[in-house]
Amino acid sequence: MEFIDIAKSRYTTKKYDASKKVSEADIERIKEILQYSPSSINSQPWKFTIVGNQELKEKLGKASYFNEEKLVEGSHVVVFSVVESAANFEENMESYLAEGAVWYYNNFLKPQGDEKVQNWMSEQVYLAIGYFLSAIASMNIDSTPMEGIENDKYKEILGLDGYQPLVAVMIGYRDEEDGNQPAKTAKSRLELDSVVEVL
Ligand SMILES: Cc1cc2nc3c(=O)[nH]c(=O)nc-3n(C[C@H](O)[C@H](O)[C@H](O)COP(=O)(O)O)c2cc1C
């Protein structure tokens, strides 16, 4: 399928078919897709947690506001977490970053302060989410990005040490009746010319 067709057919799934699960083989592919996410200076300041266990999903569902039903009925949830502090990042970076990348970090990012570094790391995680939403659609798997989660509760439930959950992405297969699918509700976007210009 052409990428433009994937872009137009993927959508935020609001209701899942609880009887359909993502296969083990696809979960293995998804693990690698996540591993290959791109990031500035190859910083990779993240942890991806995939939860398929029903009990654990339901526990997370209780910490997911209006998203709870998706956690109960969807197949797996992928939690995108960021390294919790600049200090944690700096502790490990030299073991895997190129020399030039460490230089860039120390001379351009670090002098701007911890808050800037934390925001920059979160930006990398959000980039991985965007990449993941397209990748998962290319596998004909439905998904829901969810900022509507209680981040601290997720951290506690998942036992994430040194990482802060930012966004969860539910994956699975749509309920045929899901009213949000493009065949039932047309996708809504700003006018092309108001958001894209070619000079
Ligand atoms: C970072 C992010 C967080 C979102 N959080 C939620 C959420 O908590 N629950 C939900 O149902 N949709 C959520 N959405 C879905 C958006 O509302 C949706 O992407 C947007 O309306 C465009 O619709 P489409 O994805 O169907 O094209 C989120 C989307 C993004 C990118």
Ligand as a Chemical Component Dictionary entry (heavy atoms), coordinates in Angstrom:
data_LIG
# 
_chem_comp.id                   LIG 
_chem_comp.type                 NON-POLYMER 
_chem_comp.pdbx_formal_charge   0 
_chem_comp.three_letter_code    LIG 
# 
loop_
_chem_comp_atom.comp_id 
_chem_comp_atom.atom_id 
_chem_comp_atom.alt_atom_id 
_chem_comp_atom.type_symbol 
_chem_comp_atom.charge 
_chem_comp_atom.model_Cartn_x 
_chem_comp_atom.model_Cartn_y 
_chem_comp_atom.model_Cartn_z 
_chem_comp_atom.pdbx_ordinal 
LIG C1  C1  C 0 -0.112 12.321 21.518 1  
LIG C2  C2  C 0 -1.547 11.963 21.301 2  
LIG C3  C3  C 0 -2.372 11.709 22.384 3  
LIG C4  C4  C 0 -3.700 11.320 22.201 4  
LIG N1  N1  N 0 -4.466 10.941 23.281 5  
LIG C5  C5  C 0 -5.684 10.361 23.064 6  
LIG C6  C6  C 0 -6.414 9.752  24.125 7  
LIG O1  O1  O 0 -5.999 9.778  25.301 8  
LIG N2  N2  N 0 -7.579 9.117  23.834 9  
LIG C7  C7  C 0 -8.083 9.065  22.552 10 
LIG O2  O2  O 0 -9.132 8.450  22.339 11 
LIG N3  N3  N 0 -7.420 9.651  21.521 12 
LIG C8  C8  C 0 -6.233 10.274 21.744 13 
LIG N4  N4  N 0 -5.524 10.824 20.682 14 
LIG C9  C9  C 0 -6.074 10.743 19.316 15 
LIG C10 C10 C 0 -6.302 12.093 18.623 16 
LIG O3  O3  O 0 -7.434 12.714 19.133 17 
LIG C11 C11 C 0 -6.372 11.810 17.124 18 
LIG O4  O4  O 0 -5.115 11.380 16.653 19 
LIG C12 C12 C 0 -6.786 13.028 16.293 20 
LIG O5  O5  O 0 -8.082 13.438 16.621 21 
LIG C13 C13 C 0 -6.730 12.714 14.791 22 
LIG O6  O6  O 0 -7.559 11.596 14.489 23 
LIG P1  P1  P 0 -7.032 10.288 13.775 24 
LIG O7  O7  O 0 -5.885 9.749  14.617 25 
LIG O8  O8  O 0 -8.201 9.346  13.782 26 
LIG O9  O9  O 0 -6.571 10.642 12.409 27 
LIG C14 C14 C 0 -4.203 11.243 20.881 28 
LIG C15 C15 C 0 -3.373 11.519 19.789 29 
LIG C16 C16 C 0 -2.062 11.865 19.982 30 
LIG C17 C17 C 0 -1.164 12.084 18.775 31 
# 
loop_
_chem_comp_bond.comp_id 
_chem_comp_bond.atom_id_1 
_chem_comp_bond.atom_id_2 
_chem_comp_bond.value_order 
_chem_comp_bond.pdbx_ordinal 
LIG C1  C2  SING 1  
LIG C2  C3  SING 2  
LIG C2  C16 DOUB 3  
LIG C3  C4  DOUB 4  
LIG C4  N1  SING 5  
LIG C4  C14 SING 6  
LIG N1  C5  DOUB 7  
LIG C5  C6  SING 8  
LIG C5  C8  SING 9  
LIG C6  O1  DOUB 10 
LIG C6  N2  SING 11 
LIG N2  C7  SING 12 
LIG C7  O2  DOUB 13 
LIG C7  N3  SING 14 
LIG N3  C8  DOUB 15 
LIG C8  N4  SING 16 
LIG N4  C9  SING 17 
LIG N4  C14 SING 18 
LIG C9  C10 SING 19 
LIG C10 O3  SING 20 
LIG C10 C11 SING 21 
LIG C11 O4  SING 22 
LIG C11 C12 SING 23 
LIG C12 O5  SING 24 
LIG C12 C13 SING 25 
LIG C13 O6  SING 26 
LIG O6  P1  SING 27 
LIG P1  O7  DOUB 28 
LIG P1  O8  SING 29 
LIG P1  O9  SING 30 
LIG C14 C15 DOUB 31 
LIG C15 C16 SING 32 
LIG C16 C17 SING 33 
# 
